[in-house]
Every structure is written in structure tokens, then in C-alpha cells.
């Protein structure tokens, strides 16, 4: 067994040859490398599969032996300073490595077809393999310095992948926004690492935890300084996992290709923040104020992410805000000390969200097959509908992921989310109410996404035809002519969501009018004569098998991965696989690794969580399923509420909720006005002060010297009589001043 652990350092380096060889090949043999480009995708999948098998083997050994293995070697030794590098194999490492590799393999297989026609196919796989390497290096790190190095590599890879289509202004701005926002958290993380090294004198996790706990126990540290350092460490996780208030980069990160979104949201970048807090939880748990701060930030993010997802039209942005909210649940569990439940939800959410993102990619891929559809329209759910007949496998996979996130048993997220919801009642009643309300909102907006995308009727479609035919088409289209101005105004908001991030932060908020909000899908009929002899695809069609295979595999994970948290009886004690797996880490936190489970109590608690999920699904089905098409169908409202104060109040409330969600809670606008504009104003003021005052003094001294020299040169004319005249005049003036002073 020990021999297997000794090769643990290979885990992050096995996928590394792919990006290196692709880079060398494109530099030295570009034509040959591009001609055999499919070979590189196969190698990427093969090497990551080797890592997965190795990680599973290590995990089985850990479950059987409850062991932890660490190996370090000295890198820098100077007097009392020693910097060591190494790797740590424990339950958290093995869970994360399995998560990264299994999701990564599915994403790579999916990407082979999704990116097949992209000119940067090889660059994509080079970035993806290096991304996996960076994340695997992060989870196997044995100290804070090593974590910080791989932490920055993960950030760099996310920058490159979000801005993969960098020729598009939206993608270029999105990757810059993600990079700058994460720099805030990363700077705090670096300061926190240095602060704890100053306190404990060590970067190694085991030494750090032991020394720090002894210092706290003996009251030998400044508690205020310790709290500040812990807050700075937590800031890194807040930025990486898109928690409030550093969440603003996440929705714009959807400008990258969909497989990148799946990897970022399921198992890599945003999971890195949860991993960091879980790794440092023995440090945080002895500081109650930090645990309270983690819980507070988490519950704000849980509710904020859910409310911002309510009115999104871009399918990927809706899923992005869902990720933000679910990550909040994980941090909430960590803040409450529920280490096991947080990691359980991380696992179940990863597979469910990967399934949803790859399903959305299949939808986008299908919608782009319709003539007249641009990449911007293909992500707009309002321009979809009725896809269930044309992409049945994608529809079923997406529905499975949706039900899982809604917390419907026996799917994966039900088991993990239900335990977190139950824990909140023991922690805080207020937090529990918010968490349960958010669970209902989650079911509502997830089913809204599903219904707008797959149910109803296809809104924009073509038919196979020859000759002149009349075709229903949206007024916002490539045709442009003969379109009613009024309809254009009403539908302007339907595609605005794809353009609102064109600047670094959104510089304005949008007024929501009734027609734009209703999304009643008006269309016009036009005659197309110049396609007389052409055959067109009538409807979207299902994706290829290489894109459907990962959906099927992730669907199986979504169905059965929750079973690792279901207790089974072992020697008279109820224990689940996950608790047994996490026993060393749970013991480090001085918590119980196993506890008996009362199935009656569990069923009673589950009734409430499932009920609120079904309530959200019911409301979404009532409001979005045909013949209704949106949250605010004003025909329905007008028939239910007569004109008067009640109707006006209802409209104001709904307008407020919708405006809050659609405009991202106005946080981007706030950052624009008070941070971006304020920073630029301060920079301009500083520049003006430097140019007029600092440079003015320097230039003034030079000018005085220049003019003084010019004046003096006329005094030195070479005549002795002139010199005597000025000398005597100077003496006379001095004598007059002396006598006046003496007399007074």
C-alpha cells in the first residue's frame, strides 16, 4: 500500500505532457500537429483516465485503512527558514481528485465534438489539460505556499479559457473581469498566508494546525490579528467560489465555450474555494467569529444567487447563478462545522451541474443549426421552446439534473441538501428560514429554465420547402426589413441580456416594460423567395453520440452518487461510505465520524424539504407551461385582478423583483459608479496633482534658475566700472538697512 502512496506526486503531472507536446508541435511542426489533432484529444482523455484509476485505487485504500500519507522534501533551507514541497494524500485529496478526473474526462469527450469545427481546437485541449494539472496540483499540495502557486495557475487557466474566443469583445471583457475580481481575493489570500507564517513559523498544514491550536489554547496570540489573517485567507475562497460580494465575475464567465463552463462550475475553479475552506477548517473552527462570518457570507450568497437567477434569459447565466447559490450552501455547511455534509453536497452538485451545463451546450449546439440563429440567440431561452420533441436524450438528461438540483428524491442533491437544511435549524432559525425559502426558489428557477427551453412550442423554426412559403419568424432576426417598429421595441429586451456585459461592469440598469417582461413571443410572417431551390433544416436535431455519451454517464452519477451518503448497518452502527471515507479528516476536527440514523426522523424532515421543492416546481409549471409563457402573463393578471390599487401594487412588487433580478441586484452598477468611476476619478486627480503641483514645483525651480541666470549674465559685462558701481550700490543698501534697524 505504501508503495502506491509513494507515487502520489505523479497525480498532477500525468496530464502535463499534452499541453507541452501540443505547444512544441505547433511551434516546430504546425501542419502535422494540426492534421493529427484528434490524436491529442484521445491522449488527453487517456492520461486523465490514468489519474482517475490511480485516484480510485488510493481512495479504496483510504476507506479500508483510514490512513493519511504525506511526503515532503526541502527546497530552500536558510538558518531558521525552511521551505518544503511535497504532496498530501488524505480523504479530501482523494475525493477532489476523483471529482476532477471523472468530470474532466466527460468534458473532454464532449469537447471533441463540440469544438470540432473550431480553428483553435488544439489550443482548447492544451488549456483544458493544463487546467486539470493545476487543479490536481492544488488538491495534492501539502502546504500553503504550494497551494498558492497552483491557486494562481488555476486562475491563469480560467482567464485563458473564459477568454478563449478573445476576438469577441464580450469574451475579452469577461476574462479581464474574472481576472481582476479574483486578484482582490488572491491578494488577501497571500497576506493571510504570510500572517499565519508570522504567527506559527510554518506553512505545512499539520504543523500549522498543531502550533496554532496550542497558541490559542494558551492564549499566546493577539486574537484580533489572528482574526484579520483568517479573514484574509477566507477572502481568497470568496473570490474563487464567487461568493458575495466578489461574485460579479461568474455570470460573465459564460462567454467561454460551454465545456469550459461545465468544468469551471463542477470540479475546478469554483470548487477550489470550497476546497480551501475545507482544508483550513481546523484553523477556522477555533475562531468563532470567522465561522460566523463564513456562515453569514454563505447565507447571503445562497439567497442572492437564487433571486438573481429568477429573471435570467441566457440559459448558461441562469445555471451560473444556480452554481453561486449552491456553493453558498456548501460554505454554509462549513460555517456550521458540518464538514461531511459540505463535501457531500460538493460531490452531488458537481455531477448534477456538469450534466446541466453539458445539456445546455447540447441545446445551444442544436439551436445553432437553425438558419438565422446567431450564437447570441442560441443561448436565449425566450427564443427556444418545444425542443423536447427534437432533442429527447438531451431533454431527459437536463430534466434529471434539474430534478436533482430541486432536491427531488432519490436523486443525488436531495440527500446532501436535505442534511444541510436540517443542520441549519440547529444553528440559526433565521438562517434556516432563508435556506428553506431558497430551496423553493431553486426548484422554481430551475424548472423555469427547463420549461422555457424544452416545453411549449418551438418559437423560431424553418420548414423544408421549395418555392415561396410563409415562415413564422421573430422580428429580431437577420432579415431586418418590413418589421414593425413597435414589435422591435417590445422584443428589444429579449436579446439585451447578451449585450449587457459589453463593458467591464454594466454601466446602466434596464427598464422592464410589460411586453418585454411577459415574453409572449409575438412573431411576424414574412415571405422568403430567394431560397426557392434550397433545402433547409426544419428543426434542431439531437447532438452526436460523442456529446450524448457524457450526458448518459453523468446522468447515472446523478442517479446513484447520492448512495454514498446513505447509512448502512455495520456491527450494529449505521455508517455511510462517505463518513467512513472522511474519518481521518473528521477526527482532526474532533467530530464523530459515525452516528446512528433514525429513518423516521429523516423521513419526517425530508417531507418538508421535498414539499418546498415540489411547491417551487408547481408554481413554475403553472406560470411557464403553455398556454402561459412567463412569470408575469398580464392577460392572466388582468383577468384575476381588476384595475385598481391592488393591480398597481401587484405590478410594482413584481416590477421590483424582476428589476432586481434582471439588473443583477444593481451590484454591477454600484461597482461601476463607486469603484470603477471612483478609481478613475482618483487616478485623474492624482495625475493632475502630480502634473500641476509636483511637476510645477520642479519646473518652477528650473525656470527661476534659468531667468536668474539670464539676468545675471547681463551684469557680468567685463567692465570694472560696472562691477564697482554694483558693489558700491550693494554696500550702500546694506548700510542704509543697518542704520534704519539700529535707529528703530
Secondary structure, DSSP 8 states (H G I E B T S, - for coil): -HHHHHTGGGTTTTTHHHHHHHHHHHHH-HHHHHHTHHHHHHHHHHHHHHHHHHHHHHHHHHHHH---EEEEEEEEEETTEEEEEEEEESHHHHHHHHHHHHHHHHHHHHHHHHTTT-TTHHHHHHHHHHHHHHHHHHHTB-BHHHHHHHHHHHHHHHHHHHTTTTTSHHHHHHHHHHHHHHHHHHHHHHHHHHHHHHHHS--BHHHHHHHHHHHHHTT-S-HHHHHHHHHHHHHHHHHHTT-TTS-THHHHGGGS-HHHHHHHHHTSHHHHHHHHHHHTHHHHTT-HHHHHHHHHHHHHHHHHHHHHTTT--BHHHHHHHHHHHHHHHHHHHHHTT-HHHHHHHHHHHHHHHHHHHHHHHHHHHHHTTSTT--TTGGGBGGG---GGGT-HHHHHHHHHHHHHHTT-TTSHHHHHHHHHHHHHHHH-HHHHHHHHHHHHHHHHHHHHHHHHHHSS--SS-----SS-EEEEE-SSSS--TT--HHHHHHHHHHHHTTTTTSSSS--------HHHHHT----EEEEE-TTTT-----S-----HHHHHHHHHHHHHHHHGGGGGS-EEETTEEE-HHHHHTHHHHHHTT--S-----HHHHHHHHHHHHHHHHHHHHHHHHHHSTT--STT-HHHHHHHS-TTHHHHHHHHHHHHHHHHHHTGGGHHHHHIIIIIHHHHHHHHHHHHHIIIIIHHHHHHHHHHHHHHHHHHHHH--S-HHHHHHHHHHHHHHHHHHHHHHHH-
